[in-house]
Amino acid sequence: MTDTRARITEFGNAFGWPWVAVKFHRETPEAKPRDMRFCEALKEALSSPVVLTAGSVGCPGAMRSFGWAGESDEGLAKDMAEKQGLPVATAKKMIGGVPKLDCGVVAVEVGTRETPDVLLSYAQAPTAMKIARAIEKGSGEAPRPVLSSVMSACGNAAVRSHLTGELAISFGCDQSREAGDIGRDRLVIGMPWERVSELLGTMQ
């Protein structure tokens, strides 16, 4: 536990702040779930952990990203098409490109004190640049993050970085930027926990 917190502090000091530790639980944690969006929870978790479940997350996009919305994207696609003035077929294609967890995850803890699965940040561009440079230094290849305007914090940052084991960068969607109070100069960045020590090693 202490080592985990120290590692997060070291990572933040090296690449820029803030970072929030996120854990995908396959057993229900003791903490009571709170009713809010995932992107909002990232902001709240800077002061205290937030546990989200299918009954509390309050966002169809997060429900889908965390594997809590069933197999069909039809309802979400129709809602997105209506709100954004898109053909339903286009909305379905956009949604289909966003990764999602399997149904084994029962809760998402944002700001966890345990060893996390991913670190997330509403970060400024210099942080993204430093991380990209560290990845290039370690592998000799530039990262190639996927950019999307839908399910940005939940699916295209947290889940994508967890499932791919790679850096994930998102500009944020309208809902996440408002609910998460994401500043105009901020990006949403996801970094798998398994890569943290590797990237810190490139800074030495």
N, C-alpha and C positions, 0 to 999 in steps of 0.2 A: 504493500500500500504506500509506504513512505517512498520507496524507490520509484513507484509510478508517478507520484506527485512531483518528485524531484526531476524526473525525466521530462515531464510536461513543462516544468519551469525552465529547464535547460533548453528545450526546443523553442519555447517562446522567446527566451533571451537571445537565441541564435538567429531566429527568423522573423520575429515580430509578434506582437500580441493583438487580440486575445485568442486563446484556444479553449474549446470546450470538449471534454471527453464524453463520448457517446458509446453506450453498450447496448447490444441487442440481446435481450434475455429470453431464454427458452423455458424458464421457470419464473413465475410471478414473484417479483421482489416484495419485500415487506412494506415499503413506502406506499402510501395511498396515491393513486393516480390523480393527476390534475387536468382540468378541462382547458385545453388551449391547443393552438396549432404548433407543429414542430418548430417552425421558423421562429415563433414567438418564444418557445421554450428555450431556444438557444440564447436568447437575450436574458431571460429570467434565470437561467442556470449559472450565469456569471456570479450570482449571489447565493444560490442554493439549488441542489439537484431537483430535477423534475422528472417524474415517471409518467409515461403516456401509454395508454392501451387502446384497443379498438373502440372501447366505449367512451374514451375521453379525448382522443386526438383532435376531433373537430375539424377535419379537413379531408375531403374526398381524395385529393392527390396523395396525402400522407398515408391514408388508409390503403390505397393501391400500392404505394411504394413499399410499405412494410408487410405486404402480403395478407392484409385483412379485408380485402374487398371482393374476394372471389376471383374467378378466372376471366369473367367478361369485362371489357372496358367500355361497353356500349353506353351505359348511363353516364359515365364520366366524359366520354367523347361528346355526347349530345349536350351536356352542360357546358363544356368548353366551347363547342361550336356556337352555341347561343350567345355566350358572353363575349367571345372574341370575333364574332362574325365570320366564322370559318365553315367550310363544308364539313359535314360529319366525317366523311372519309379521310379528310386531311387531319382532323383532330385525332382520329383513331391511329393514324400513322405516326403522329407526333408522340402520342402516349405510348404506343408500342415500342418506341425506341428508348424508353426510360426503363432501366433495370428495376426489378423488385425482388424482395426477399421471399423465401418460401414461407409457408404457413406455420412453421415451427416456432417462430418468434412470437412471444405473448406480450412482451412489453419492451419499450425503448426507454432507457434511462439517460437523460441528458444532464451532463454535469456529474457523472458517476464518480464515486471515490474508489471504485474497483478498477482493475486493469481494463481499459476500454477496447473497443473494436476499431474505432476511428476517432480522429481529432477533427473538429470543425472550427472554422473561423470566419467571421465577417472581417476580412482583412483588406488592407490597402495593397495597391499594385506592387510596391517594393517587396512585400512579403512573398507574393507569387513569383516575382523575379528571382529572389534569393533561393526559393525552393527549386525552381526550374534550373537554376545554375548548379545547385547541389546535385540534382538528378543527372544533369549533363556531365558533371565532373566525375560522378560515380560510374556511369554507364557509357559515356561518350555519345549518347543519343538524346535528342531533345524530347521532352514529354509532349504527347499529343492529346490533350484533354478534349472531350466532346463538349460542345457548347449548346445549350438548349434554353428556351425561355419558359419551359413548363416543369413543374415539380422540381424546382431548382435546388432547394436546400435538402429536402428529404430524399428524392430519387436520384437526382443528378449530382449530388455532392456526397451525402452520407452513404447511401446504398451503393452507388457506383464505385466509390473508392474502396468500400468494404469488399465487394464482390470481385473487383478487378485487381485489387492490391496496388493500385496506381493513384497518382495525384488526380483529383477531380476539381475542376474550376467551373463555376456558374456565375452568370451575371445577375441571377435572381429573377423571379417572376414578379408581376405586379403585386400579388397577394403577399408573397414572402417579404418583399422590400417594405411594404406597409406594416404588416404584423410584426416583423422582426426588427423594425426601425433601422433598416440597413441604410447607412449614409450613401450619398451620391458617389463618394469616392471609394466605396467598398465592394469587394467581390466575395462570393461564397466559396470557400476552399475546403475540400475534404482530403484528409491524409490518413491512410491506413496505419494503425498502430505498429504493425509489423515492420514498417519502413522507417520509423522514427530514429532508431539507433543507427541504421545505415546512413541516413542523411546527416545526422550529427557527426558521424565519422568523417564525412567529407569536409567538415569545417575545421578539422584539427590540422 
